[in-house]
Amino acid sequence: MTQTPEEIDTFHQAIGDLLRKVSREIILPHFRSLSADQIENKAADDVVTVADKLAEEMLEEGLGAIIPGLPIVGEEAAHADPSVLDRLNGSCWIVDPIDGTNNYAAGNAPFGILLAMADAGEAHTGWIYDPIADRLCTAHRGKGAYINGERITAKTSGQTPAVAAISMIFMDDAQREATKTHIAPHYSLVDIPRCAAEQYPRLALGENDVSIFERTLAWDHAAGVLWLNEAGGMAARPDGSVYRVNEHGRTGLIGASSPELFEGLAARLAALPV
C-alpha cells in the first residue's frame, strides 16, 4: 500500500523519537560510566557492553510497536543465535544498537545507532544517528539522502591526492601488505573512525573521498551503503556489484564520495598481485 506524505512523515518522526529515546535513556547515561564487569570481549578486537544489549532490547520493543510482526535482525541477537541471520532473506529491520562499541567502551567518540529496513537482501530505508551531535541521517531508495531533514548531495574533499580511510583491521597479512604497498601510496591516508556511523557521513560531507571495508556485516553497512548511494556517492562491492545484506560471508566493500573515485580505487584493487 502506498503511503501518503503525511504517513511517511509520521513514520520517520516515530523512528527519530525512538532513536533519541534510546540514546537519552541508555546510551548516553552509560557513556564513560561503564564498570569493567559491564564490558565483555565478544571476539578478537570486538567488545560488547551492557548498553549495547539494553539499547537493542529497547529498539526491538519500539520497532515492534511501530510495525508489529516485522522480523528484526539485531547484532547482539545474531551473535547469540546465528539463525537470526536467516531473516535477512526477507523483509526485516536491521539493528546495530551501538556502532563503534570499541570507541564507546573506551569512553571515546564517535559512536552511533545504525538502523535499516531491507527486503529480499537489499536495504530500502536507513537511519544513521549520532547521539552526541544529534545528527540524524536518513535515506530512502530512489528518494535521496537527508541530514536532519535537509537533502544533501555528496561532495569530494577536493584534495589531491584524494583522502582515503582504509580499514585494514580484518584483512589478512597478505591483503594488508598489498594494500600498504599498492593502494596507500596513491592517497592521502587518514585514520579510520572505527565507526561506520561516522565513516559514511564523512564520505558525503567532503572529509574523506574513499574508504575500504573488509568486513561487511549487515548491521554495519546496510544503512550507510544506502545513504551514501542516495547522496550521489557510490558504495558497492569492489567489482561494482550491489551490496546485499544477506551475503553473510562475503568480504570487501568500497565507499566513495563520487562514482569516479569509486572506479579509480576499484581499478587499483583489481590490479593487485594475486
PyMOL commands that set and color helices and strands:
alter all, ss='L'
color gray80, all
select helices_A, chain A and resi 5-30+36-38+50-66+75-80+82-89+101-105+173-186+196-204+218-230+259-270
alter helices_A, ss='H'
color red, helices_A
select strands_A, chain A and resi 39-43+46-49+72-74+92-99+112-119+122-130+135-140+144-147+150-152+163-166+188-189+210-213+234-236+253-256
alter strands_A, ss='S'
color yellow, strands_A
deselect
rebuild
show_as cartoon
